Amino acid sequence: MAIDLARGITAADRAFRAGAEKYGRAGNAGCFQFTEAPVGLIGFGDLGRALRALLVPFRNPVAVYDPWLPDELIRSHDCQPAPLDEILSTAKVVFVLASVTTTNQGFLGKRELGMLQSGSVLLLMSRAAVVDFPELVRQAKSGRIKAAIDVFPEEPVPAGDPVRDVAGDNLLLSAHRTGGMPEAMHLIGRMTVADAELILRGLPPQLCRRADPAVASRLRSKPVGLSRPS
């Protein structure tokens, strides 16, 4: 999705099908090269670290904001720890991968989103509650930034939700598909079975995440599909 928005892939496809395609330099107006573009990661848990590995071939300088982690751990993944405002104002591509806690709901608000560079790309991939969602949609609708959204405040998204009406090519939408690949589900099954076998042998599990009470008590999440009466 980041490469799509940087290079205007979906936008070019739409234009071509409408008979309005442009060629060469004109067809790349508003685009930028993803390779070596400064990337910012907001949140550096399992998702952020997996993404970091995927970025290596693109040679992106990567800055990370995650107040739950020490700088040394971030540096060990060849990333630069940075304040939130610095990431928002300097990164060309920003991935929002933070979990929702009791203290960070809506922490990416109008001020923060307004710090993004004109023409930059923001990808909301983990939990919608960390962002002022209506403001994010407004920013993308204005054309000032480009955004990709895979998670929403209410899922399934209501038929009349304003996010569906944003015209233009600055907003790329996906119905909470990240992580839902069949291969990922099969991997979860294999991990669960492997750990269950260890437990039955009197050994501690090794593959599945073990809950940390100090962390779990601060996390917040809304179950998908339970936000509206059926």
C-alpha positions as CSV (number, residue, x, y, z in Angstrom):
1,M,0.0,0.0,0.0
2,A,2.9,2.4,0.7
3,I,4.5,1.7,-2.7
4,D,1.1,2.0,-4.3
5,L,0.5,5.5,-2.9
6,A,4.1,6.6,-3.5
7,R,4.0,5.6,-7.1
8,G,0.3,6.2,-7.8
9,I,-0.3,2.7,-9.0
10,T,-4.0,2.5,-8.3
11,A,-4.5,6.1,-9.4
12,A,-2.8,5.3,-12.8
13,D,-5.0,2.3,-13.3
14,R,-8.2,4.2,-12.6
15,A,-7.0,7.0,-15.1
16,F,-6.2,4.4,-17.7
17,R,-9.6,2.7,-17.5
18,A,-11.3,6.1,-17.8
19,G,-9.2,6.9,-20.8
20,A,-7.5,9.8,-19.0
21,E,-4.0,8.3,-18.6
22,K,-0.9,10.4,-18.8
23,Y,2.5,9.2,-20.0
24,G,6.1,9.7,-18.8
25,R,6.8,12.6,-16.6
26,A,3.2,13.9,-16.6
27,G,2.0,10.5,-15.5
28,N,4.3,10.7,-12.4
29,A,3.1,14.1,-11.1
30,G,2.7,13.9,-7.4
31,C,4.6,10.6,-7.1
32,F,7.9,9.9,-5.4
33,Q,10.4,7.1,-5.4
34,F,9.8,4.7,-2.4
35,T,13.4,3.5,-2.5
36,E,15.5,5.5,0.0
37,A,12.5,7.6,1.1
38,P,12.6,8.4,4.8
39,V,10.3,6.1,6.7
40,G,8.8,6.6,10.2
41,L,7.4,3.8,12.3
42,I,5.0,4.7,15.1
43,G,5.0,1.6,17.3
44,F,7.7,-1.0,17.1
45,G,6.2,-4.2,18.4
46,D,5.9,-7.4,16.4
47,L,4.4,-5.6,13.4
48,G,6.9,-2.9,13.3
49,R,9.9,-5.3,13.5
50,A,8.5,-7.5,10.8
51,L,8.0,-4.5,8.6
52,R,11.5,-3.3,9.3
53,A,12.9,-6.5,7.7
54,L,10.8,-6.0,4.6
55,L,12.1,-2.4,4.1
56,V,15.8,-3.5,4.1
57,P,16.1,-4.0,0.2
58,F,14.6,-0.5,-0.3
59,R,17.4,1.2,1.7
60,N,15.0,3.5,3.6
61,P,16.4,5.4,6.6
62,V,14.0,4.3,9.3
63,A,13.1,6.4,12.4
64,V,11.0,4.9,15.2
65,Y,8.8,6.4,17.9
66,D,7.8,3.9,20.7
67,P,7.9,5.2,24.3
68,W,7.5,1.7,25.6
69,L,11.0,0.6,24.3
70,P,14.5,1.6,25.1
71,D,16.5,3.4,22.4
72,E,19.1,0.6,22.4
73,L,16.6,-2.0,21.3
74,I,15.4,0.3,18.5
75,R,19.0,0.9,17.3
76,S,19.7,-2.9,17.4
77,H,17.2,-3.1,14.5
78,D,19.1,-0.5,12.4
79,C,16.6,2.2,13.2
80,Q,17.0,5.6,14.7
81,P,14.9,6.4,17.8
82,A,13.2,9.8,17.4
83,P,10.5,12.0,19.0
84,L,7.0,11.8,17.5
85,D,7.0,15.4,16.1
86,E,10.3,14.7,14.3
87,I,9.0,11.6,12.6
88,L,5.8,13.3,11.5
89,S,7.6,16.3,10.1
90,T,10.5,14.5,8.4
91,A,9.3,11.1,7.2
92,K,7.9,10.8,3.7
93,V,6.1,7.5,4.6
94,V,4.7,7.0,8.1
95,F,3.4,3.6,9.3
96,V,1.1,3.8,12.3
97,L,1.5,0.4,14.1
98,A,0.8,1.3,17.7
99,S,-1.5,-0.6,19.9
100,V,-4.3,1.2,21.8
101,T,-3.6,1.8,25.5
102,T,-5.3,3.7,28.3
103,T,-3.2,6.7,27.5
104,N,-2.8,7.0,23.8
105,Q,-6.3,7.0,22.3
106,G,-6.5,9.7,19.7
107,F,-3.0,10.9,20.3
108,L,-2.5,11.5,16.5
109,G,-4.8,14.5,16.3
110,K,-5.2,17.6,14.2
111,R,-1.9,19.1,15.4
112,E,0.0,15.9,14.7
113,L,-1.5,15.1,11.4
114,G,-0.9,18.7,10.3
115,M,2.8,18.2,10.8
116,L,3.0,15.7,8.0
117,Q,4.7,16.9,4.8
118,S,2.5,17.8,1.9
119,G,2.3,14.8,-0.4
120,S,3.5,12.4,2.3
121,V,1.9,9.0,2.9
122,L,0.4,7.8,6.2
123,L,-0.6,4.1,6.7
124,L,-3.0,3.2,9.5
125,M,-2.4,-0.5,10.0
126,S,-2.9,-1.5,13.7
127,R,-5.7,0.2,15.6
128,A,-7.9,3.1,14.4
129,A,-8.4,4.5,17.9
130,V,-4.9,5.9,18.1
131,V,-5.9,8.5,15.4
132,D,-8.5,11.3,15.3
133,F,-10.1,9.3,12.5
134,P,-12.4,12.1,11.0
135,E,-9.4,14.4,10.9
136,L,-7.3,11.8,9.0
137,V,-10.1,11.4,6.5
138,R,-10.4,15.2,6.1
139,Q,-6.6,15.5,5.6
140,A,-6.7,12.9,2.8
141,K,-9.8,14.3,1.2
142,S,-8.2,17.7,1.0
143,G,-5.4,16.2,-1.0
144,R,-2.7,17.5,1.3
145,I,-1.5,14.0,2.2
146,K,-2.1,10.4,1.0
147,A,-3.4,7.8,3.3
148,A,-3.9,4.0,3.4
149,I,-6.4,2.7,6.0
150,D,-6.8,-1.0,6.9
151,V,-8.6,-0.5,10.3
152,F,-11.6,1.5,11.2
153,P,-13.4,2.8,14.4
154,E,-16.4,0.7,13.6
155,E,-16.2,-2.6,11.7
156,P,-17.9,-3.6,9.5
157,V,-17.9,0.0,8.3
158,P,-21.5,1.4,8.0
159,A,-22.7,1.8,4.4
160,G,-23.1,5.5,4.8
161,D,-19.8,6.2,6.4
162,P,-18.1,9.4,5.1
163,V,-14.9,7.5,4.4
164,R,-16.6,5.8,1.5
165,D,-17.3,9.1,-0.2
166,V,-13.8,10.4,-0.4
167,A,-13.1,11.0,-4.1
168,G,-9.8,11.2,-5.8
169,D,-6.7,9.1,-5.4
170,N,-5.3,10.1,-2.0
171,L,-7.1,7.5,0.0
172,L,-6.6,3.7,-0.3
173,L,-9.0,1.6,1.7
174,S,-8.8,-2.0,2.8
175,A,-11.3,-4.0,4.9
176,H,-9.0,-5.0,7.8
177,R,-7.2,-7.5,5.6
178,T,-3.7,-7.2,7.0
179,G,-2.8,-10.3,8.8
180,G,-5.8,-12.2,7.5
181,M,-4.0,-14.3,4.9
182,P,-4.7,-18.1,5.0
183,E,-0.9,-18.7,5.5
184,A,-1.0,-16.5,8.6
185,M,-4.0,-18.4,10.0
186,H,-2.3,-21.7,9.4
187,L,0.9,-20.5,11.1
188,I,-1.2,-19.5,14.2
189,G,-2.6,-23.0,14.3
190,R,0.8,-24.6,14.1
191,M,2.2,-22.3,16.8
192,T,-0.7,-23.1,19.1
193,V,-0.4,-26.9,18.6
194,A,3.4,-26.8,19.1
195,D,3.0,-24.9,22.4
196,A,0.2,-27.1,23.6
197,E,2.4,-30.1,23.0
198,L,5.1,-28.5,25.2
199,I,2.6,-27.7,27.9
200,L,1.4,-31.3,28.0
201,R,5.0,-32.3,28.5
202,G,5.3,-30.0,31.5
203,L,7.4,-27.4,29.6
204,P,6.7,-23.7,29.1
205,P,5.3,-22.5,25.7
206,Q,7.8,-21.0,23.4
207,L,6.0,-19.6,20.3
208,C,2.8,-17.9,21.4
209,R,3.0,-14.5,23.1
210,R,2.9,-14.8,26.9
211,A,0.7,-12.1,28.5
212,D,2.6,-9.6,30.7
213,P,0.1,-8.4,33.3
214,A,1.8,-4.9,33.5
215,V,1.2,-4.5,29.7
216,A,-2.1,-6.3,29.3
217,S,-3.8,-4.1,31.9
218,R,-3.1,-1.0,29.8
219,L,-4.1,-2.3,26.4
220,R,-7.5,-1.5,24.8
221,S,-9.2,-3.0,21.8
222,K,-12.7,-3.2,20.3
223,P,-13.8,-6.6,19.0
224,V,-14.4,-6.6,15.2
225,G,-18.0,-7.1,14.3
226,L,-19.4,-6.3,17.7
227,S,-19.6,-2.5,17.3
228,R,-23.2,-2.4,16.0
229,P,-26.3,-4.4,16.8
230,S,-26.9,-7.2,14.3
